[in-house]
Amino acid sequence: MSDSKTCPSGNLYPLPSREHLLNKYLNVELTSWSLPTPAAIIDRAIVRRNCDAMLNVCHALGVAFRAHVKSHKTIELSRMQVGDDDSRTAHFAVSTLIEAENLVPLANEYQARGRKCNILYAVPLPPSSLPRLHHLAARLPPNTISILLDNPTALTAFLSHPSASTASIGIFIKIDTGYARAGLSPSSPTFRSTLQDMVRRSGTSFTGLYSHYGHSYGGSGEDDALRGLLEELQGLENAAKYLPAEFQGSLVLSVGATPTATAAQNLFSSDSGSAKVAEVRQTLARLKNKGCEVELHAGVYPLLDLQQVATHARPAKIPPSQSSSSHNSSETPAFQPLSKSNIALRILAEVSSVYPERSPPEALINAGSLALGREPCRSYPGWGILSSCLELGSESSTTAPIYDEQGDREGWIVSRISQEHGILAWQGESERFREVQVGDRVAVWPNHACVAGAGFGWYYVVDSQETEETGKEKVVDVWVRWRGW
């Protein structure tokens, strides 16, 4: 009988059976009443393109990649993030232990095939998580689990835990490169002494330095994103200068956030001769010559959302150098535009009422803050943008303008939200107003995919490539999200 105090916490958060969900929803059209609303819809074809582009650019640059799974919390998308090439690493980052626990079967599968795999608990370690952490590490080969620390007291708690001598767990030290959320600050007068003390006490468990450039969400263009990537690389390079002289191991430098990590694609764009691009390439070459292993990490890039599009971290269209006529896959990795067309997550809602007499005209949908989240997007004054209107019983979407925050700003946006409801408001000239009707199904791009997805137990998966062939948008799979902490 298993010890109830050490049983995986996932047992406390039972998940629905994927087989049962497929039996109920496979091949159901999005317009069908058989599909309940609100619902979270993922386009598998878009996810695949976004994942492949990230892996390909890392391979072309000769850097590793660490896939953060917190945005989606599914085994299917985790697989797509690391790809199926066993010659490459399958490294993950998680924000909760429940995510790490659900990755155990995948980690064991990869390592049984000889593929390197590591799961980093990528938030500074709370001491109360130590029993679960060590129990998790015991279920995996040595050095499969790593932790993130930025405080000597937390390191003491970790090292003094009764299981510390038997579990082999790697240690990353978090460095603050400007986000000011967590990490040792290089501007602190105690930075050098604290870093050296933590590295010495970590011993052979010390793996590397980690940075998260979260403030890159506030960027406004390709130069901002590349500047952020450069600042992270140089910030960890400078921090590494203060490592103890006796440290002789291989050093991992892990940098990223979706805007900066995916901006690496810009290194292969038509403007790849710019000074900023050259400086990033020179920094990467210098770090490799020093024996450092650079890895990029990112999380929301497979799904994308309106916040990411607002950063303009990559071009909205494929650059000329990446066109089909000039693309050389052996030299240049595939590029993916940063535009609404590459947002893979939509929230499917239903029109419950309409108010054409209001100014501007409005409509009520059955998706509020629990389905869309409550995080704003700086590029427009709303909580979601209507991407399409699926007329009840029709075979295709109606043709309606999509709100363009950089263009004519005409279309439907979610202008207000409460817990269970959202208010669609028409933006633009009244004579160009396109009505929606009670019972219409609307697909909404959310501001922040990570938060919007958290309100759902599973994703209904569609595939736009298959939709092009059949003309009907149907459920082709169901991905169950992990629950709990």
C-alpha positions in Angstrom: 0.0 0.0 0.0 1.4 3.4 -0.9 2.1 6.0 1.8 -0.8 8.5 1.6 1.6 11.3 2.6 3.8 10.7 -0.4 1.3 9.8 -3.1 1.4 12.1 -6.1 -0.8 15.2 -5.6 -2.3 14.6 -9.0 -4.3 11.8 -7.4 -6.2 14.6 -5.5 -7.1 16.3 -8.7 -8.7 13.6 -10.9 -8.8 14.4 -14.6 -11.5 13.4 -17.1 -10.7 10.5 -19.4 -9.5 11.7 -22.8 -11.1 8.6 -24.3 -14.5 9.5 -22.8 -14.2 13.1 -24.1 -13.2 11.9 -27.6 -16.1 9.5 -27.6 -18.4 12.4 -26.9 -16.9 15.2 -29.0 -14.7 13.8 -31.8 -15.8 15.1 -35.2 -18.3 17.5 -33.6 -18.5 20.8 -35.5 -17.9 24.1 -33.7 -21.3 25.3 -34.7 -23.0 22.3 -33.2 -25.1 22.6 -30.0 -23.4 19.3 -29.0 -20.3 21.4 -28.2 -20.9 23.3 -25.0 -19.8 26.9 -24.6 -17.7 28.6 -23.4 -15.0 26.3 -24.8 -11.3 26.6 -25.3 -10.3 25.8 -28.9 -6.7 25.1 -30.1 -5.6 24.9 -33.7 -3.1 22.1 -33.9 -1.7 23.2 -37.2 -0.8 26.6 -35.9 0.7 25.1 -32.7 2.9 22.8 -34.8 4.2 25.6 -36.9 5.0 27.8 -33.9 6.7 24.9 -32.1 8.8 23.8 -35.2 10.0 27.4 -35.8 11.3 27.6 -32.2 13.1 24.3 -32.3 14.5 25.0 -35.8 15.9 28.4 -34.9 17.6 27.0 -31.7 19.1 24.2 -33.8 20.4 26.7 -36.4 22.0 28.8 -33.6 23.5 25.9 -31.8 21.7 26.6 -28.6 19.5 24.4 -26.4 15.8 25.0 -25.8 13.7 24.6 -22.6 10.0 24.4 -23.1 7.8 26.0 -20.4 4.6 24.1 -20.0 2.6 26.3 -17.7 0.6 28.0 -20.5 -1.1 24.9 -21.6 -0.5 22.1 -19.0 -1.0 19.2 -21.4 1.1 16.2 -22.4 0.3 16.5 -26.1 1.6 20.1 -26.4 4.6 19.3 -24.2 5.6 16.6 -26.8 5.2 19.1 -29.7 7.3 21.7 -27.9 10.4 19.4 -27.7 9.8 17.6 -31.0 10.6 14.0 -31.7 14.3 14.2 -32.5 16.0 12.0 -29.8 19.4 13.6 -30.7 18.2 16.9 -29.1 17.5 17.6 -25.5 13.9 17.4 -24.1 14.2 20.0 -21.4 11.1 21.5 -19.6 10.3 24.3 -17.2 7.3 24.2 -14.9 5.7 26.7 -12.5 3.9 24.1 -10.3 4.9 20.7 -9.0 1.7 19.2 -10.4 3.1 20.0 -13.9 6.3 18.2 -13.1 4.5 15.2 -11.7 2.4 14.9 -14.9 5.6 15.1 -17.0 7.1 12.0 -15.2 5.8 9.4 -17.7 7.1 11.5 -20.6 10.5 12.1 -19.0 10.9 8.3 -18.3 9.9 7.6 -21.9 12.5 9.9 -23.3 15.3 8.8 -21.1 14.5 5.1 -21.8 15.3 6.0 -25.4 18.5 7.7 -24.4 17.2 11.2 -24.8 18.5 13.8 -22.4 15.6 15.2 -20.3 15.4 17.7 -17.4 12.5 19.3 -15.6 13.2 22.6 -14.0 10.9 23.9 -11.2 11.3 27.4 -12.5 10.1 29.5 -9.6 12.2 30.1 -6.4 11.7 27.1 -4.2 9.1 27.4 -1.4 10.4 25.1 1.5 7.0 23.5 2.0 7.4 21.8 -1.5 10.5 19.9 -0.4 8.8 16.6 0.5 6.9 16.4 -2.8 10.0 17.5 -4.7 12.2 14.8 -3.3 9.5 12.2 -3.8 9.2 13.3 -7.4 13.0 13.1 -7.9 13.0 9.6 -6.5 10.7 8.5 -9.4 13.1 9.6 -12.0 16.8 9.0 -13.0 19.3 11.2 -11.2 19.6 14.9 -12.3 16.2 14.8 -14.1 14.8 17.4 -11.7 16.3 20.8 -11.2 15.3 23.7 -8.9 15.6 27.4 -9.0 16.9 29.4 -6.0 17.7 33.1 -5.3 18.0 33.1 -1.5 20.7 31.5 0.8 18.0 30.6 3.4 16.0 28.6 0.8 19.3 26.8 -0.2 19.9 26.0 3.5 16.4 24.5 3.8 17.0 22.4 0.6 20.4 21.1 1.7 19.2 20.3 5.2 16.2 18.2 4.1 16.5 14.6 5.2 16.2 13.3 1.6 18.9 15.7 0.3 21.7 13.2 0.5 19.8 10.6 -1.6 18.2 12.7 -4.3 20.2 14.1 -7.2 18.7 17.4 -8.0 20.3 20.2 -10.0 20.4 23.8 -8.9 20.0 26.9 -11.0 20.5 30.3 -9.5 18.0 33.0 -10.6 19.6 36.3 -11.7 17.5 39.5 -12.0 18.2 41.0 -15.4 15.8 43.9 -15.0 12.3 42.4 -14.4 12.6 42.9 -10.6 10.2 40.0 -9.8 12.7 37.5 -8.5 16.4 36.8 -8.6 19.7 38.0 -7.2 20.2 41.6 -8.3 23.7 42.4 -9.7 23.3 45.9 -8.4 23.1 44.7 -4.8 26.3 45.2 -2.8 26.1 41.6 -1.5 25.6 40.1 -5.0 29.1 38.7 -5.4 29.4 37.2 -1.9 25.9 35.8 -2.0 26.4 34.2 -5.4 29.7 32.7 -4.5 28.4 31.3 -1.2 25.4 29.7 -2.9 27.5 28.2 -5.6 30.0 26.8 -3.2 27.4 25.2 -0.9 25.5 23.8 -3.9 28.6 21.8 -4.9 28.3 19.5 -7.9 24.5 20.2 -8.0 25.1 23.7 -9.3 24.0 23.7 -12.9 23.8 27.3 -14.1 22.2 30.7 -14.1 18.7 31.5 -15.1 16.9 34.7 -16.1 13.4 35.6 -17.1 13.0 38.7 -19.2 9.3 39.2 -18.3 9.3 42.9 -19.0 9.8 42.1 -22.7 6.0 42.0 -22.8 6.2 45.8 -22.8 8.3 46.0 -25.9 7.2 47.7 -29.0 9.2 46.2 -31.9 11.8 43.9 -33.2 14.7 46.0 -31.9 13.2 46.0 -28.4 12.9 42.2 -28.4 16.5 41.7 -29.7 17.7 44.2 -27.2 16.1 42.2 -24.5 17.7 39.0 -25.6 21.0 40.7 -25.7 20.6 42.2 -22.3 19.8 38.8 -20.8 22.7 37.1 -22.4 25.1 39.8 -21.4 23.6 40.0 -17.9 24.2 36.4 -17.2 27.7 36.6 -18.8 28.5 39.4 -16.4 27.1 37.5 -13.5 29.2 34.5 -14.3 32.3 36.6 -13.8 31.6 36.4 -10.1 31.4 32.6 -9.8 34.0 31.2 -7.4 37.4 30.6 -8.9 37.3 26.9 -8.0 34.1 26.3 -10.1 35.2 24.4 -13.1 32.0 22.7 -14.3 30.0 23.2 -17.4 27.9 26.3 -17.0 24.3 26.6 -18.4 23.0 30.1 -19.1 19.2 29.9 -19.5 17.5 33.1 -20.9 14.1 33.9 -22.3 10.5 34.9 -22.4 8.4 34.5 -25.5 9.1 37.9 -27.0 12.9 37.6 -26.6 13.3 33.9 -27.2 11.2 33.9 -30.4 13.0 37.1 -31.5 15.9 34.8 -32.3 14.0 34.1 -35.5 14.9 37.7 -36.5 18.6 36.7 -36.6 17.7 35.0 -39.9 15.3 37.6 -41.3 15.9 40.0 -44.2 17.4 42.5 -41.8 19.9 40.1 -40.4 22.8 42.5 -41.2 21.7 45.0 -38.5 24.1 46.0 -35.7 21.8 44.5 -33.1 21.7 41.2 -34.9 25.5 41.2 -35.2 25.9 41.9 -31.5 23.6 39.0 -30.5 25.5 36.6 -32.7 28.8 37.8 -31.4 27.7 37.4 -27.8 26.5 33.8 -28.5 29.8 33.0 -30.2 31.7 34.4 -27.2 29.7 32.4 -24.7 30.3 29.2 -26.6 34.0 29.9 -26.8 34.0 30.2 -23.0 32.4 26.8 -22.7 29.0 28.0 -21.7 25.9 26.1 -22.8 23.2 28.7 -23.8 19.6 27.7 -23.7 16.5 29.7 -24.6 13.2 29.2 -22.7 9.7 30.3 -23.5 6.1 29.2 -22.8 3.2 30.9 -24.5 4.8 30.9 -28.0 2.9 27.8 -29.3 -0.5 29.4 -28.5 0.3 33.1 -28.7 -2.3 35.8 -27.7 -3.1 39.5 -28.1 -0.5 40.5 -25.6 2.2 38.8 -27.6 1.1 40.3 -30.9 1.2 43.7 -29.2 5.0 43.4 -28.6 5.7 43.3 -32.4 8.7 41.3 -31.5 8.8 39.7 -34.9 7.5 40.8 -38.3 3.8 40.4 -39.0 4.6 38.9 -42.4 7.2 36.5 -43.6 10.3 38.5 -44.6 11.4 38.3 -48.3 14.5 36.2 -47.3 12.1 33.6 -45.9 9.8 33.4 -49.0 9.3 30.0 -50.7 11.4 31.1 -53.6 14.5 32.0 -51.6 14.2 29.8 -48.5 17.0 27.4 -48.0 16.0 25.0 -45.1 19.6 23.8 -44.7 20.8 27.3 -43.8 17.8 29.3 -42.7 15.1 28.0 -40.2 11.5 28.4 -40.9 10.1 31.8 -39.8 6.7 32.3 -38.3 5.0 35.8 -38.4 3.8 37.4 -35.2 0.3 38.2 -36.1 -3.3 37.3 -35.2 -3.3 34.6 -37.9 -0.8 32.7 -35.8 -2.8 32.8 -32.5 -3.7 29.2 -31.9 -6.1 29.6 -28.9 -9.6 31.0 -29.3 -12.4 31.0 -26.8 -15.7 29.9 -28.3 -18.7 31.7 -26.8 -22.3 32.1 -27.6 -24.4 35.3 -28.1 -27.1 35.3 -25.4 -28.6 38.7 -26.2 -28.2 41.7 -28.5 -28.6 45.5 -27.9 -28.5 47.2 -31.3 -30.1 50.3 -29.8 -27.1 51.1 -27.7 -24.4 53.4 -28.9 -22.2 51.7 -29.9 -24.2 48.5 -30.6 -23.5 45.7 -28.1 -24.2 42.1 -27.5 -24.0 39.7 -24.5 -21.8 36.6 -24.7 -21.6 33.7 -22.2 -17.8 34.2 -21.5 -16.5 36.6 -18.9 -13.4 36.8 -16.7 -13.5 33.1 -15.8 -13.2 32.2 -19.5 -11.2 35.2 -20.9 -9.1 36.4 -17.9 -8.9 39.9 -16.7 -5.5 41.0 -17.9 -5.5 44.1 -20.2 -3.7 44.4 -23.5 -1.9 47.8 -24.1 -2.7 47.9 -27.8 -6.5 48.3 -27.5 -9.1 48.9 -24.8 -10.7 45.5 -24.4 -10.6 41.9 -23.1 -10.7 40.0 -26.4 -11.1 40.5 -30.1 -13.8 38.6 -32.1 -12.0 36.6 -34.7 -15.0 35.1 -36.4 -18.7 34.6 -36.1 -20.0 31.1 -36.7 -23.6 31.3 -37.7 -25.6 28.6 -36.1 -26.0 25.6 -38.4 -23.9 27.2 -41.2 -20.9 25.5 -42.7 -18.5 28.4 -42.6 -17.8 31.6 -40.8 -19.4 34.8 -41.9 -17.3 37.5 -43.5 -16.9 40.2 -41.0 -14.2 42.8 -40.3 -11.7 41.9 -37.6 -10.7 44.7 -35.3 -7.3 45.9 -36.2 -5.7 48.0 -33.5 -3.1 49.3 -35.9 -5.5 50.0 -38.7 -9.1 51.1 -39.0 -10.1 49.8 -35.6 -13.4 48.4 -36.9 -15.0 45.2 -35.7 -16.2 43.6 -32.5 -14.2 43.6 -29.2 -15.1 42.4 -25.7 -15.4 45.8 -24.1 -16.5 44.8 -20.6 -16.5 41.6 -18.6 -18.1 40.2 -15.5 -17.5 36.8 -14.0 -19.7 34.8 -16.4 -20.5 37.3 -19.2 -18.8 39.6 -21.6 -20.1 42.5 -23.5 -19.3 42.7 -27.2 -19.1 46.3 -28.5 -19.0 47.3 -32.1 -16.1 49.6 -33.0 -16.2 51.7 -36.2 -18.7 53.5 -38.3 -22.3 52.7 -37.6 -23.2 52.3 -41.3 -20.6 49.5 -41.6 -22.1 47.7 -38.5 -22.2 43.9 -38.9 -24.8 42.4 -36.6 -24.6 39.3 -34.5 -27.7 37.3 -33.5 -28.8 35.4 -30.5 -27.5 31.9 -30.8 -24.5 32.8 -33.0 -21.2 31.3 -31.9 -18.3 33.7 -31.7 -14.6 32.9 -31.5 -12.6 35.3 -29.4 -8.8 35.8 -29.2 -7.9 36.4 -25.5 -5.4 38.9 -24.2 -3.4 36.3 -22.3 -3.6 32.7 -23.3 -2.1 31.3 -20.0 -4.9 32.9 -17.9 -7.7 32.2 -20.3 -6.8 28.5 -20.6 -6.8 28.1 -16.8 -10.6 28.3 -16.7 -11.1 25.1 -18.7 -10.6 21.4 -18.0 -9.6 20.5 -21.5 -9.0 21.9 -25.0 -11.1 21.1 -28.1 -8.5 20.6 -30.8 -9.1 21.6 -34.4 -6.7 21.6 -37.4 -6.9 24.3 -39.9 -5.1 22.3 -42.5 -7.8 19.6 -42.4 -10.5 22.4 -42.3 -9.2 23.7 -45.6 -9.8 20.3 -47.1 -13.3 19.6 -45.7 -14.6 23.2 -45.3 -15.9 22.4 -41.8 -14.2 23.1 -38.5 -14.5 19.9 -36.5 -13.0 18.6 -33.3 -10.1 16.3 -34.2 -8.7 15.7 -30.7 -9.2 16.7 -27.0 -6.2 17.6 -24.8 -6.9 17.4 -21.1 -5.3 20.1 -18.9 -3.6 19.2 -15.6 -5.3 20.6 -12.5 -4.0 21.6 -9.1 -0.7 23.1 -7.9 
